[in-house]
């Protein structure tokens, strides 16, 4: 019997506030190649939404992975939960 290692990971993404509006949904599951980082995920999402690209350039976003603030180089694992939200504003 030959066992093939899974070459992809499934990531649950939750979009908050303006980002949910731009993406047209509050959550989705995306499949990425194993070894993909948060930056790879964001690059994939930008190909789906010009509005997200504009937000990244203008105000940036906050990325939470499994309840913790994350850097762009973090490697994502199967079934990770990623939350994308705009930075807080106001005064």
C-alpha positions as CSV (number, residue, x, y, z in Angstrom):
1,X,0.0,0.0,0.0
2,X,1.3,3.4,-1.0
3,X,0.4,6.4,1.2
4,X,0.7,9.8,-0.5
5,X,1.4,12.7,1.7
6,X,-1.1,15.5,1.4
7,X,0.4,18.4,-0.6
8,X,-2.1,21.0,0.4
9,X,-3.5,22.6,3.5
10,X,-7.0,23.9,4.1
11,X,-7.2,27.3,5.8
12,X,-10.4,28.7,7.3
13,X,-10.5,32.5,6.7
14,X,-12.8,34.9,8.5
15,X,-13.1,38.4,7.1
16,X,-14.1,41.3,9.4
17,X,-15.8,44.6,8.7
18,X,-14.6,46.4,5.5
19,X,-12.6,43.3,4.4
20,X,-15.7,41.1,4.5
21,X,-17.5,43.7,2.4
22,X,-14.7,43.7,-0.2
23,X,-14.5,39.9,-0.3
24,X,-18.3,39.5,-0.5
25,X,-18.4,37.0,2.3
26,X,-17.6,36.6,6.0
27,X,-15.7,33.3,5.8
28,X,-14.4,30.7,3.4
29,X,-12.0,27.8,3.3
30,X,-9.0,28.1,0.9
31,X,-6.7,25.3,-0.1
32,X,-3.0,26.3,-0.4
33,X,0.2,24.3,-1.1
34,X,1.8,22.8,2.0
35,X,4.4,25.2,3.3
36,X,2.5,28.4,2.3
37,X,2.9,31.4,4.5
38,X,0.5,34.2,5.6
39,X,2.0,36.3,2.8
40,X,1.2,33.6,0.3
41,X,-2.4,33.5,1.5
42,X,-2.7,37.3,1.2
43,X,-1.2,37.2,-2.3
44,X,-3.8,34.6,-3.3
45,X,-6.6,36.7,-1.9
46,X,-5.4,39.8,-3.6
47,X,-5.8,38.0,-7.0
48,X,-9.5,37.6,-6.1
49,X,-10.2,41.2,-5.0
50,X,-8.7,44.5,-6.3
51,X,-10.4,46.2,-3.3
52,X,-8.3,44.1,-0.9
53,X,-5.1,45.2,-2.8
54,X,-6.1,48.8,-2.3
55,X,-6.8,48.3,1.4
56,X,-3.4,46.7,1.9
57,X,-1.7,49.6,0.1
58,X,-3.7,52.3,1.9
59,X,-4.2,51.2,5.5
60,X,-2.9,47.6,5.8
61,X,-4.6,44.8,7.7
62,X,-4.2,42.9,10.9
63,X,-3.7,39.1,10.6
64,X,-4.7,36.7,13.5
65,X,-3.8,33.0,13.2
66,X,-5.4,30.7,15.7
67,X,-6.1,33.6,18.1
68,X,-2.6,35.1,17.9
69,X,-1.3,38.1,16.0
70,X,0.8,36.8,13.1
71,X,3.7,37.9,10.9
72,X,3.7,37.5,7.2
73,X,6.4,34.8,7.2
74,X,4.4,32.4,9.5
75,X,3.9,29.0,7.8
76,X,0.2,27.9,7.8
77,X,-0.8,24.4,8.8
78,X,-3.8,22.4,7.9
79,X,-7.0,23.6,9.6
80,X,-5.5,26.9,10.8
81,X,-8.0,29.7,11.4
82,X,-7.0,33.1,10.0
83,X,-8.8,36.3,10.7
84,X,-8.2,39.3,8.6
85,X,-9.4,42.7,9.8
86,X,-8.6,46.3,9.2
87,X,-6.7,48.3,11.8
88,X,-8.9,50.1,14.3
89,X,-9.5,53.8,13.6
90,X,-11.1,56.7,15.3
91,X,-10.3,58.9,18.1
